[in-house]
């Protein structure tokens, strides 16, 4: 009121502006909206990173499987650790079955045997780890 008298003007009700309570309430609502949007964005970024890690692992597994199968079948390596790009992988192979072919094949090659291997493959990148199981046949 003193300011109004000093300026020689009187403010009408239409020129009053916002009260302190209205400004605080609007600020609080704005803060809630910004906080919520930040959390949604952060969740989307984390999900995208995890999906990217999973995709890089899954897309490399067929190639790694061939490498591991060759190591077990051709080289006789039953356990190993290697890297493929940014991926680390380990495998272990265990003999599941040893058998003979049919009598017709034994006539041609009497000393032939078949082996069935249970192979466990573990592939990791950063904090993502995937484990796969498959079987391989060798002679």
Residue frames as a rotation matrix with the C-alpha (Angstrom) as fourth column:
UNK 1
0.568 0.823 0.000 0.00
0.823 -0.568 0.000 0.00
0.000 0.000 -1.000 0.00
UNK 2
0.400 -0.501 -0.767 2.83
0.169 -0.783 0.599 2.34
-0.901 -0.370 -0.229 0.81
UNK 3
-0.670 -0.664 0.331 4.35
0.401 0.051 0.915 1.66
-0.624 0.746 0.232 -2.61
UNK 4
-0.116 0.729 0.675 1.03
0.981 -0.023 0.193 2.44
0.156 0.684 -0.712 -4.26
UNK 5
0.777 0.423 -0.467 0.78
0.534 -0.835 0.131 5.74
-0.335 -0.351 -0.874 -2.48
UNK 6
-0.017 -0.876 -0.482 4.35
0.127 -0.480 0.868 6.66
-0.992 -0.046 0.119 -3.38
UNK 7
-0.805 -0.275 0.526 3.79
0.515 0.116 0.849 6.00
-0.295 0.954 0.048 -7.05
UNK 8
-0.656 0.616 -0.436 0.47
-0.536 -0.787 -0.306 7.71
-0.531 0.034 0.846 -6.95
UNK 9
-0.422 0.522 -0.742 -1.35
-0.656 0.389 0.647 4.77
0.626 0.759 0.179 -8.44
UNK 10
-0.117 0.460 0.880 -3.82
-0.773 0.514 -0.371 2.31
-0.624 -0.724 0.295 -7.15
UNK 11
-0.938 -0.207 -0.277 -3.85
-0.335 0.739 0.584 -1.25
0.084 0.641 -0.763 -8.46
UNK 12
0.098 0.995 -0.013 -7.17
-0.989 0.099 0.109 -2.67
0.110 0.002 0.994 -9.40
UNK 13
0.320 0.105 0.942 -8.10
-0.500 0.863 0.073 -6.31
-0.805 -0.494 0.329 -8.73
UNK 14
0.988 0.083 0.134 -7.38
0.067 0.548 -0.834 -7.28
-0.143 0.832 0.536 -12.37
UNK 15
0.535 -0.843 0.052 -3.73
-0.352 -0.278 -0.894 -6.16
0.768 0.460 -0.446 -12.06
UNK 16
0.730 -0.195 0.655 -2.81
-0.662 0.035 0.749 -7.91
-0.169 -0.980 -0.104 -8.84
UNK 17
-0.183 -0.819 -0.544 -0.79
-0.827 0.427 -0.365 -10.89
0.531 0.383 -0.756 -10.32
UNK 18
0.250 0.207 -0.946 -0.22
0.098 0.966 0.238 -14.28
0.963 -0.152 0.222 -8.71
UNK 19
0.780 0.002 0.626 -0.17
-0.614 -0.189 0.766 -14.94
0.120 -0.982 -0.146 -5.01
UNK 20
-0.264 -0.939 0.218 2.79
-0.965 0.258 -0.055 -16.66
-0.004 -0.225 -0.974 -3.39
UNK 21
-0.117 0.309 0.944 0.72
-0.351 0.876 -0.330 -19.81
-0.929 -0.370 0.006 -2.88
UNK 22
0.883 0.469 -0.013 -0.16
-0.152 0.258 -0.954 -19.99
-0.444 0.844 0.299 -6.59
UNK 23
0.445 -0.803 -0.397 3.48
-0.823 -0.191 -0.535 -19.53
0.353 0.565 -0.746 -7.63
UNK 24
-0.432 -0.605 0.669 4.66
-0.833 0.552 -0.039 -22.21
-0.346 -0.575 -0.742 -5.18
UNK 25
0.251 0.616 0.746 1.97
-0.179 0.787 -0.590 -24.64
-0.951 0.015 0.308 -6.35
UNK 26
0.940 0.059 -0.335 2.86
-0.335 0.003 -0.942 -24.07
-0.055 0.998 0.022 -10.03
UNK 27
0.057 -0.995 -0.078 6.56
-0.958 -0.033 -0.285 -24.55
0.281 0.091 -0.955 -9.24
UNK 28
-0.318 -0.114 0.941 5.83
-0.619 0.777 -0.115 -27.78
-0.718 -0.619 -0.317 -7.37
UNK 29
0.684 0.627 0.372 3.78
-0.077 0.569 -0.818 -29.16
-0.725 0.531 0.438 -10.26
UNK 30
0.746 -0.486 -0.456 6.55
-0.603 -0.201 -0.772 -28.24
0.284 0.850 -0.443 -12.70
UNK 31
-0.264 -0.871 0.415 9.11
-0.962 0.266 -0.054 -29.96
-0.063 -0.414 -0.908 -10.48
UNK 32
0.028 0.359 0.933 6.99
-0.329 0.884 -0.331 -33.15
-0.944 -0.298 0.143 -10.34
UNK 33
0.935 0.350 -0.057 6.61
-0.148 0.238 -0.960 -33.23
-0.322 0.906 0.274 -14.12
UNK 34
0.425 -0.853 -0.303 10.33
-0.811 -0.209 -0.547 -32.71
0.403 0.478 -0.780 -14.72
UNK 35
-0.342 -0.536 0.772 11.27
-0.840 0.543 0.005 -35.39
-0.422 -0.646 -0.636 -12.18
UNK 36
0.376 0.581 0.722 8.87
-0.153 0.807 -0.570 -37.90
-0.914 0.104 0.393 -13.71
UNK 37
0.960 -0.016 -0.279 10.10
-0.279 -0.006 -0.960 -37.25
0.013 1.000 -0.011 -17.24
UNK 38
0.071 -0.997 0.030 13.72
-0.975 -0.075 -0.210 -37.59
0.212 -0.014 -0.977 -16.12
UNK 39
-0.283 -0.127 0.951 13.00
-0.570 0.820 -0.060 -40.97
-0.772 -0.559 -0.304 -14.56
UNK 40
0.747 0.580 0.327 11.16
-0.041 0.530 -0.847 -42.17
-0.664 0.619 0.419 -17.68
UNK 41
0.752 -0.530 -0.393 14.09
-0.581 -0.248 -0.775 -41.09
0.313 0.811 -0.494 -19.87
UNK 42
-0.214 -0.865 0.454 16.62
-0.972 0.236 -0.008 -42.75
-0.100 -0.443 -0.891 -17.56
UNK 43
0.080 0.340 0.937 14.63
-0.289 0.907 -0.305 -46.02
-0.954 -0.246 0.171 -17.64
UNK 44
0.956 0.287 -0.062 14.50
-0.122 0.195 -0.973 -45.91
-0.268 0.938 0.221 -21.44
UNK 45
0.372 -0.898 -0.236 18.28
-0.854 -0.232 -0.465 -45.38
0.363 0.374 -0.853 -21.68
UNK 46
-0.344 -0.482 0.806 18.97
-0.792 0.610 0.027 -48.30
-0.504 -0.629 -0.592 -19.29
UNK 47
0.438 0.594 0.675 16.60
-0.088 0.775 -0.625 -50.59
-0.895 0.214 0.392 -21.19
UNK 48
0.918 -0.127 -0.375 18.19
-0.390 -0.126 -0.912 -49.65
0.068 0.984 -0.165 -24.48
UNK 49
-0.012 -0.997 0.078 21.67
-0.988 0.000 -0.155 -50.43
0.155 -0.078 -0.985 -23.15
UNK 50
-0.270 -0.032 0.962 20.60
-0.494 0.862 -0.110 -53.84
-0.826 -0.505 -0.249 -21.84
UNK 51
0.760 0.597 0.257 18.87
-0.053 0.452 -0.891 -54.66
-0.648 0.663 0.375 -25.11
UNK 52
0.657 -0.595 -0.463 22.00
-0.707 -0.272 -0.653 -53.71
0.263 0.756 -0.599 -27.04
UNK 53
-0.354 -0.797 0.489 24.16
-0.908 0.419 0.025 -55.99
-0.225 -0.435 -0.872 -24.87
UNK 54
0.036 0.458 0.888 21.72
-0.201 0.874 -0.442 -58.89
-0.979 -0.163 0.123 -25.27
UNK 55
0.922 0.344 -0.179 21.53
-0.214 0.065 -0.975 -58.41
-0.323 0.937 0.133 -29.02
UNK 56
0.265 -0.898 -0.350 25.31
-0.929 -0.142 -0.340 -58.37
0.256 0.416 -0.873 -29.40
UNK 57
-0.481 -0.394 0.783 25.53
-0.650 0.760 -0.016 -61.65
-0.589 -0.517 -0.622 -27.44
UNK 58
0.291 0.715 0.636 22.68
-0.054 0.676 -0.735 -63.39
-0.955 0.180 0.235 -29.26
UNK 59
0.877 0.067 -0.475 23.91
-0.459 -0.175 -0.871 -62.38
-0.141 0.982 -0.123 -32.71
UNK 60
-0.003 -0.976 -0.216 27.41
-0.971 0.054 -0.232 -63.77
0.238 0.209 -0.948 -32.05
UNK 61
0.094 0.059 0.994 26.33
-0.663 0.749 0.018 -67.13
-0.743 -0.660 0.109 -30.57
UNK 62
0.954 0.263 0.143 26.03
-0.090 0.708 -0.700 -69.01
-0.286 0.655 0.699 -33.92
UNK 63
0.546 -0.825 -0.148 29.62
-0.411 -0.110 -0.905 -68.10
0.730 0.555 -0.399 -34.85
UNK 64
-0.178 -0.602 0.778 30.93
-0.981 0.047 -0.189 -68.90
0.077 -0.797 -0.599 -31.35
UNK 65
0.540 0.450 0.711 29.09
-0.528 0.839 -0.130 -72.22
-0.656 -0.305 0.691 -31.43
UNK 66
0.946 -0.245 -0.212 30.92
-0.075 0.473 -0.878 -73.20
0.315 0.847 0.429 -34.64
UNK 67
0.102 -0.962 0.251 34.26
-0.684 -0.252 -0.685 -72.25
0.722 -0.102 -0.684 -33.08
UNK 68
-0.105 -0.083 0.991 33.52
-0.937 0.343 -0.070 -74.28
-0.334 -0.936 -0.113 -29.94
UNK 69
0.833 0.458 0.309 32.25
-0.324 0.858 -0.399 -77.28
-0.448 0.232 0.864 -31.93
UNK 70
0.700 -0.652 -0.292 35.43
-0.216 0.196 -0.956 -77.30
0.681 0.732 -0.004 -34.01
UNK 71
-0.161 -0.786 0.597 37.55
-0.885 -0.154 -0.440 -77.09
0.438 -0.599 -0.670 -30.85
UNK 72
0.116 0.271 0.955 35.73
-0.774 0.628 -0.084 -80.04
-0.623 -0.730 0.283 -29.26
UNK 73
0.885 0.381 0.268 35.29
-0.151 0.779 -0.609 -82.26
-0.441 0.498 0.747 -32.31
UNK 74
0.835 -0.548 -0.059 38.44
0.020 0.138 -0.990 -81.63
0.550 0.825 0.126 -34.31
UNK 75
-0.028 -0.922 0.386 40.97
-0.495 -0.323 -0.807 -80.60
0.869 -0.214 -0.447 -31.66
UNK 76
0.082 0.132 -0.988 39.62
0.564 0.811 0.155 -82.55
0.822 -0.570 -0.009 -28.68
UNK 77
-0.883 -0.350 0.314 39.63
-0.011 -0.651 -0.759 -79.49
0.470 -0.673 0.571 -26.39
UNK 78
-0.232 0.840 -0.491 37.00
0.784 0.460 0.416 -80.15
0.576 -0.289 -0.765 -23.71
UNK 79
0.553 0.369 -0.747 37.31
0.744 -0.622 0.244 -76.85
-0.374 -0.691 -0.619 -21.84
UNK 80
-0.410 -0.760 0.504 38.36
0.887 -0.461 0.027 -73.40
0.212 0.458 0.863 -22.91
UNK 81
0.394 0.419 -0.818 38.16
0.526 -0.833 -0.174 -69.65
-0.754 -0.362 -0.549 -22.50
UNK 82
-0.538 -0.536 0.650 38.39
0.842 -0.303 0.447 -67.23
-0.043 0.788 0.615 -25.40
UNK 83
-0.248 0.455 -0.855 37.24
0.038 -0.878 -0.478 -63.84
-0.968 -0.151 0.200 -26.61
UNK 84
-0.308 0.258 0.916 35.26
0.951 0.114 0.288 -62.91
-0.030 0.959 -0.280 -29.69
UNK 85
-0.020 0.226 0.974 35.33
0.316 -0.923 0.220 -59.15
0.948 0.312 -0.053 -30.19
UNK 86
-0.367 -0.023 0.930 34.01
-0.707 -0.643 -0.294 -57.62
0.605 -0.765 0.219 -26.97
UNK 87
0.690 0.721 0.069 32.56
-0.626 0.546 0.557 -60.95
0.364 -0.427 0.828 -25.82
UNK 88
-0.572 -0.752 0.327 34.20
-0.819 0.505 -0.271 -63.39
0.038 -0.423 -0.905 -23.45
UNK 89
0.558 0.789 -0.257 33.12
-0.758 0.610 0.229 -67.01
0.337 0.067 0.939 -23.62
UNK 90
-0.593 -0.632 0.498 33.90
-0.765 0.636 -0.103 -70.26
-0.252 -0.442 -0.861 -21.89
UNK 91
0.392 0.718 -0.576 32.82
-0.788 0.585 0.193 -73.76
0.475 0.378 0.794 -22.70
UNK 92
-0.533 -0.484 0.694 33.01
-0.704 0.709 -0.046 -77.22
-0.470 -0.513 -0.718 -21.26
UNK 93
0.080 0.493 -0.866 32.23
-0.832 0.511 0.215 -80.47
0.549 0.704 0.451 -23.06
UNK 94
-0.362 -0.094 0.927 31.25
-0.719 0.662 -0.214 -83.75
-0.594 -0.744 -0.307 -21.47
UNK 95
-0.865 0.017 -0.501 30.90
-0.354 0.688 0.634 -87.09
0.356 0.726 -0.589 -23.20
UNK 96
-0.181 0.901 0.395 27.23
-0.940 -0.040 -0.339 -88.04
-0.289 -0.433 0.854 -23.05
UNK 97
0.716 0.458 0.526 27.22
-0.264 0.876 -0.403 -91.17
-0.646 0.150 0.749 -25.18
UNK 98
-0.451 -0.815 -0.364 29.60
-0.785 0.168 0.596 -93.40
-0.425 0.554 -0.716 -27.08
UNK 99
0.424 0.724 0.544 28.15
-0.295 0.678 -0.673 -95.67
-0.856 0.125 0.501 -29.72
UNK 100
-0.683 -0.578 0.446 28.73
0.163 0.474 0.865 -97.78
-0.712 0.664 -0.230 -32.78
UNK 101
-0.421 0.543 -0.726 27.17
-0.878 -0.445 0.176 -97.21
-0.227 0.712 0.664 -36.20
UNK 102
0.666 0.738 0.110 25.01
-0.660 0.651 -0.374 -99.78
-0.348 0.176 0.921 -37.97
UNK 103
0.329 -0.512 0.794 26.48
0.150 0.858 0.491 -103.10
-0.933 -0.043 0.359 -39.06
UNK 104
0.798 0.000 0.603 26.60
0.603 0.031 -0.797 -101.98
-0.019 1.000 0.024 -42.70
UNK 105
0.793 -0.526 0.307 28.95
-0.428 -0.840 -0.334 -99.11
0.434 0.133 -0.891 -41.85
UNK 106
0.493 -0.620 0.611 31.03
-0.613 0.250 0.749 -101.33
-0.617 -0.744 -0.257 -39.57
UNK 107
0.693 -0.228 0.684 31.78
0.514 0.822 -0.247 -103.61
-0.506 0.523 0.686 -42.53
UNK 108
0.730 -0.409 0.547 33.48
0.338 -0.480 -0.810 -100.72
0.594 0.776 -0.212 -44.35
UNK 109
-0.163 -0.751 0.640 35.20
-0.422 -0.533 -0.733 -99.22
0.892 -0.389 -0.230 -41.32
UNK 110
0.261 0.345 -0.901 35.33
0.478 0.765 0.432 -101.64
0.839 -0.544 0.035 -38.40
UNK 111
-0.441 -0.534 -0.722 37.05
0.882 -0.110 -0.457 -99.25
0.165 -0.839 0.519 -35.97
UNK 112
-0.608 0.250 0.753 34.61
0.001 -0.949 0.316 -96.32
0.794 0.193 0.577 -36.25
UNK 113
-0.367 0.527 -0.766 32.77
0.927 0.147 -0.344 -95.00
-0.069 -0.837 -0.543 -33.19
UNK 114
-0.051 0.425 0.904 30.45
0.307 -0.854 0.419 -92.07
0.950 0.299 -0.087 -32.64
UNK 115
-0.662 -0.196 -0.723 30.52
0.749 -0.171 -0.640 -89.71
0.002 -0.966 0.260 -29.67
UNK 116
0.316 0.789 0.527 27.76
0.553 -0.605 0.573 -87.45
0.771 0.110 -0.627 -28.43
UNK 117
-0.711 -0.660 -0.243 28.99
0.624 -0.433 -0.650 -84.41
0.323 -0.614 0.720 -26.50
UNK 118
0.608 0.762 -0.223 27.00
0.780 -0.521 0.346 -82.22
0.148 -0.385 -0.911 -24.10
UNK 119
-0.495 -0.800 0.339 28.47
0.743 -0.592 -0.313 -78.73
0.451 0.097 0.887 -24.40
UNK 120
0.545 0.548 -0.635 27.84
0.787 -0.595 0.162 -75.84
-0.289 -0.588 -0.756 -22.04
UNK 121
-0.324 -0.579 0.748 28.63
0.779 -0.612 -0.137 -72.41
0.538 0.538 0.649 -23.46
UNK 122
0.418 0.383 -0.824 28.73
0.790 -0.602 0.121 -69.25
-0.449 -0.701 -0.554 -21.36
UNK 123
-0.210 -0.388 0.898 28.95
0.798 -0.599 -0.072 -65.90
0.565 0.701 0.435 -23.16
UNK 124
0.361 0.299 -0.883 29.39
0.819 -0.555 0.147 -62.59
-0.446 -0.776 -0.445 -21.33
UNK 125
-0.258 -0.395 0.882 29.70
0.635 -0.757 -0.153 -58.92
0.728 0.521 0.446 -22.15
UNK 126
-0.499 -0.020 0.866 30.09
-0.473 -0.831 -0.291 -56.38
0.726 -0.555 0.406 -19.35
UNK 127
-0.653 0.287 0.701 27.35
-0.685 0.169 -0.708 -57.29
-0.322 -0.943 0.087 -16.87
UNK 128
0.458 0.851 -0.258 25.25
-0.880 0.392 -0.269 -59.48
-0.128 0.350 0.928 -19.21
UNK 129
-0.737 -0.620 0.268 25.80
-0.586 0.785 0.204 -63.22
-0.336 -0.007 -0.942 -19.09
UNK 130
0.430 0.835 -0.344 24.03
-0.903 0.392 -0.176 -65.87
-0.012 0.387 0.922 -21.17
UNK 131
-0.540 -0.550 0.638 24.40
-0.539 0.808 0.240 -69.61
-0.647 -0.214 -0.732 -20.86
UNK 132
0.306 0.565 -0.766 23.63
-0.947 0.263 -0.185 -72.06
0.097 0.782 0.615 -23.69
UNK 133
-0.195 -0.287 0.938 23.52
-0.363 0.910 0.203 -75.84
-0.911 -0.301 -0.282 -23.92
UNK 134
0.510 0.377 -0.774 23.87
-0.859 0.180 -0.479 -77.87
-0.041 0.909 0.415 -27.09
UNK 135
0.463 -0.311 0.830 24.95
-0.015 0.933 0.359 -81.28
-0.886 -0.179 0.427 -28.33
UNK 136
0.253 -0.497 -0.830 27.54
-0.961 -0.232 -0.154 -82.18
-0.116 0.836 -0.536 -30.92
UNK 137
0.895 0.037 0.445 28.33
-0.003 0.997 -0.078 -85.48
-0.446 0.068 0.892 -32.64
UNK 138
0.179 -0.875 -0.450 31.83
-0.975 -0.219 0.039 -86.56
-0.132 0.432 -0.892 -33.58
UNK 139
0.980 0.084 -0.183 33.46
-0.121 0.972 -0.203 -89.71
0.161 0.221 0.962 -34.81
